[in-house]
Amino acid sequence: MNIKYKIIKSKKRKRTTTIQISEFGKIMVRTPYNQTFKTTEKILINNKKWILQKLETLKKLNIKQKKYTNGSELLYRGKKILVKLENSKSTRTKINLAENNLIIKNGNTLKSNKIKEVITKWIKKEAKNIITNRVEYYTNFLNLKYKKIYIKNVKTIWGSCSSRKNLNFNYKLVMAPHNIIDYVVIHEVCHLVHQNHSKSFWSLVKSIDPNFKEHKKWLHENGHNLTL
């Protein structure tokens, strides 16, 4: 099959093979540890039509999406920061935030889609750290337990809480002001107590975030701007 992909074998995986395609078109195939390459190749060939359609859809989306170059603006925790590209002797990309500048260092000239990929990985890492910290704070405050935190790329919601007490958050939430991040975290943490939107649920939210209605309204009116 003339498509580049990466195989990730797992001893925990018994039978199923999963094909995942990132928003940048990278294909990862998760397989059982002892599965042969021939079997994996056959599964990919059987799913070739779906893979090609997915890659074509992503290609069209990427054409419409924002291009990142030196000096581009980016939202982070409610503030605009600037993307700064700097040359380095190493071909390994390094990224760090210095005041209001997100500095990306690399020895090669980075294409716009590669810059976006680097920024997205950084945003996801920041989201994981910041959101986890806030979840820990509020669950300790309410003396609650959760199972796992997942940071996802979703388009329609900012957060959710499963019946298994897993907390899910949209990684782009970290682009919002800190009080909005806290509102979404509080909302989902309160679902650990009430798996609904009853009066009891909203009373608990209000007891922690008295201005939750303003924060909810802000997210409704400005959420579309939190995008890469």
N, C-alpha and C positions, 0 to 999 in steps of 0.2 A: 504493500500500500504506500503510494508516493505522498505521504503526509507525515510531517514531523510530529512526534509525540514522545512523552516520557512515561515509562512504566514504573509504578510504585507498588512493590509487593508487600503484602502484610500477612503475618502468621495468624492474626486474629480473624482475617477474612476467610471463610470456609468455602463458599461456592460462587458468590456473585462477583461480577466484574462491572465496575462503574466507569463511565467515560465522562470526564469533566472538561469543559472548555471555559477558560477564564475570559474576562471582558477584553483581554488583549489578544485573544485567539490562540493562547497556549493550551495544548491538549495534554491532559494527564489521565492515564489509564490505571486505575487501582484494581489490582488482581490478587487472588489467593497466592500465597507464597510459592506453592509448588506447581502453579499453572505454567504450561509450556508456552514458549513464544509463538508456536504454530497455532495454538488455541486462541491466544490473545489476538493474533493477526486475523484469524477467521472472524472473531467477534467485531473487530474494527471494519473489516470488509462488509460484513452484514449491516453495519450501521453507517456505511460511507455516505449514503444519501443524506442522512440526518446531519452528519458532521459537516458536510460541504454546505448545506443550507444554513446551518448555524454560523459558519465562518463567513458566508456571504452577507448574512444579516448584520453581523458584527462589523464587517467592513463598511457597510452603508452607514451604520451608526457612527463609526469613528470619523467618517468624512464630515458629518454634521457637528461633531463635538468640538469643544474648544481646543485650540492649539496652544501649546505652552512654549514660550521662548524666553530669552533673557529679559527680565523686566516685567514679565506677566504678573498679574495680581491673583492672589489666592486668599480665600477666607479661612481663618483658623481661630476658633474660639471667639467668633464674633468680630474679629478684626482683620483688616486687609494686610497681608504680608506680601513681599515681593520675591519673585523667583530670581535668584542670581546664579549664573553659570560661571564657573571658574575652571581654568585648566590646572591639571596636576600631572605629575610624572607617572602616576599609577593609572592603569586602565580600569581599575576597580572603582566603581562609583561610590562616593561618600556624600552623605547629606546631613546637614545640621541646621538648627534654627539659631540665629544670632540676632537678637533684638527683633526687628521687623523684617528680617531677610532670611529666606530659606535658601541656604547656599548649597549648590550641587556641584561637586568637584569630580572631574573625570578627564583622563588624558586624551580621549577621543571626542570628536564632535558628535554630540547627541542629537538625534532626530527628535522632532516634536512628540511623536508617539512614545518614544523611549523616555523622554522627560516626564511625560504624563504617567507612565508606568512607575517610574521612580517616586514621583509625588504621591501616587495612589498607595503604594506600599508604605510610605512614611505616614500618610494620613491614617491608614488602617492600624498601624502600630501605635500611633498616638491615641487613637480611639480606644483601642484595647486597654492601654494603660490608664487613661483618664476615666473611662466609664467603669472599669473594674474598681478603681479607687473609690468612686462615688457609690457604687453598689455596696461595697464593703462598709462604707460610712453609714449608709441608711439602713442596711440590714442589721448592723450592730446596734444602731439607735433604736430600732424596733424589736431587737432580739429575735430576728428571723433567720431562717436558713434557706439557701438556694442550692441547686445542684451544679449547674454549669452556666457560664456566660459565653454567648456566641456573638461575634461581630460579623455582620453579613452585608452583602450588597443587595439591597432590596429597594424597589421603587415606590411602593404604595404605603409602607408603614415605617414609623421611626423606632418602634419597639414592640415587643410582645412577651408574654409569659405563658409557658406551656403548663399543662396539667401535671407534668413531671417536675415542675419548679425549675425549668431551664429558662434563663433570661436571654432574649435575643434583641440586638440593637443594630440599627443602620449605622455603618461606619461614618457616613457623612454628617451624622449628628455632631461630631467633634468640630464641625465648621461653625456651629451656632454659638451664641453667647453662653457663658457658664450657667446662668440661671435657667436657660432653656434646656441645657443638657441635664441639669439637676431635676427639672420638671419631668422630663421623660423617664429618667431613672426612678424618681419617686413614684410615678404612675405605675411602672412595671413592678417595682418592689411591693407596692400596695396590693397588686394582684396576687402576691404570694399569700395574702390573707383573704381577699375577696376575688374569686374568679368570675367577676361580673362588673357591671357599671351601676351598681345599686347606690342608694343614698348612703349606705354604710361605707361603701368604697370611696365615694367622693368626700365624705366627711373625714375619712382617714387621710386622704390626699391633702385636704384643706388644713388639717391639723399640722402638717409638716410644711406645706407650701401655701400660705394664706393667699398669695397672688397667682394661684395656679390658673385662674380664668384668663388673666392677662397673658401668661406664658403660652397657654393653649391657643389663644387668639393670634399671638405673634407667630407661632409655628404654622398656623393655618394660612396666614397672609404672606409669610416670608420663606416658608419651607422650600419653595421651588428655586430659590436662589442658592440653596446649599447643594451645589453640584460641582463636579469637576469637568 
